[in-house]
C-alpha cells in the first residue's frame, strides 16, 4: 500500500466515524425513562442455577423485570418492579 492509499483510507474511515457520531447525536431519538416520575422500585437479587430459566419466567409473570447482574458474580441477577 502506498502512502497515498493509506491517506485516502484513513480519511474515509475518519469521515465514516464522524458521520456516524453526528447521526447518533443529532438524528436518533434520546432514550427516556419508561416510568412515571416519583415511581418507587423494589429490587430482588437471585442466585440462579441451571434450571433452564423456569424461575425467571415465573418472576416475569409476577411483574419482575431483569435489569442487570452482579459484576463480581455471573450467577447473581438483579430484577426490579414498581411498589404496588
C-alpha positions as CSV (number, residue, x, y, z in Angstrom):
1,X,0.0,0.0,0.0
2,X,1.4,3.4,-0.9
3,X,1.3,6.4,1.3
4,X,-1.4,7.9,-0.9
5,X,-3.7,4.9,-0.5
6,X,-3.2,5.0,3.3
7,X,-4.1,8.7,3.4
8,X,-7.4,8.0,1.5
9,X,-8.2,5.0,3.6
10,X,-7.6,7.0,6.8
11,X,-9.7,9.9,5.5
12,X,-12.6,7.6,4.6
13,X,-12.6,5.9,8.0
14,X,-12.4,9.2,9.8
15,X,-15.3,10.6,7.8
16,X,-17.4,7.5,8.4
17,X,-16.8,7.7,12.1
18,X,-17.6,11.5,12.2
19,X,-20.9,10.9,10.2
20,X,-21.9,8.0,12.5
21,X,-21.3,10.1,15.6
22,X,-23.2,13.0,14.2
23,X,-26.1,10.8,13.3
24,X,-26.2,9.3,16.8
25,X,-26.2,12.7,18.5
26,X,-28.3,14.7,16.1
27,X,-30.7,12.3,14.4
28,X,-31.5,9.4,16.7
29,X,-34.1,10.0,19.5
30,X,-32.8,10.1,23.0
31,X,-33.8,7.3,25.4
32,X,-36.3,8.3,28.0
33,X,-37.4,6.7,31.3
34,X,-40.3,4.3,31.0
35,X,-41.8,5.0,34.3
36,X,-43.6,8.0,35.8
37,X,-41.6,10.4,37.8
38,X,-41.6,9.5,41.5
39,X,-42.1,5.8,40.9
40,X,-40.6,3.8,43.7
41,X,-39.0,0.5,42.8
42,X,-38.5,-2.8,44.6
43,X,-35.4,-4.8,43.8
44,X,-34.7,-8.6,44.0
45,X,-31.4,-10.4,43.7
46,X,-31.4,-14.0,42.7
47,X,-28.5,-16.5,42.8
48,X,-29.5,-18.8,40.0
49,X,-28.6,-22.3,38.9
50,X,-29.2,-24.1,35.6
51,X,-32.9,-24.7,35.6
52,X,-33.4,-23.5,32.0
53,X,-34.9,-20.2,33.2
54,X,-38.1,-21.5,34.7
55,X,-37.7,-19.3,37.8
56,X,-37.1,-16.3,35.6
57,X,-40.3,-16.9,33.6
58,X,-42.2,-17.1,36.9
59,X,-40.6,-13.9,38.1
60,X,-41.6,-12.2,34.9
61,X,-45.2,-13.3,35.3
62,X,-45.2,-11.7,38.7
63,X,-44.1,-8.4,37.3
64,X,-40.4,-8.5,37.9
65,X,-38.1,-7.4,35.0
66,X,-34.4,-8.1,34.6
67,X,-32.2,-5.1,35.0
68,X,-28.6,-6.4,35.4
69,X,-26.3,-8.7,37.1
70,X,-23.7,-8.5,39.9
71,X,-20.3,-7.8,38.2
72,X,-18.5,-9.8,40.8
73,X,-20.5,-12.9,40.2
74,X,-22.2,-14.0,36.9
75,X,-24.7,-16.1,38.9
76,X,-26.4,-13.2,40.8
77,X,-29.1,-11.5,38.7
78,X,-31.0,-8.3,39.6
79,X,-34.7,-7.7,39.0
80,X,-37.0,-4.7,39.7
81,X,-40.7,-3.9,39.8
82,X,-42.7,-0.9,41.0
83,X,-44.1,-0.9,44.5
84,X,-47.8,-1.8,44.4
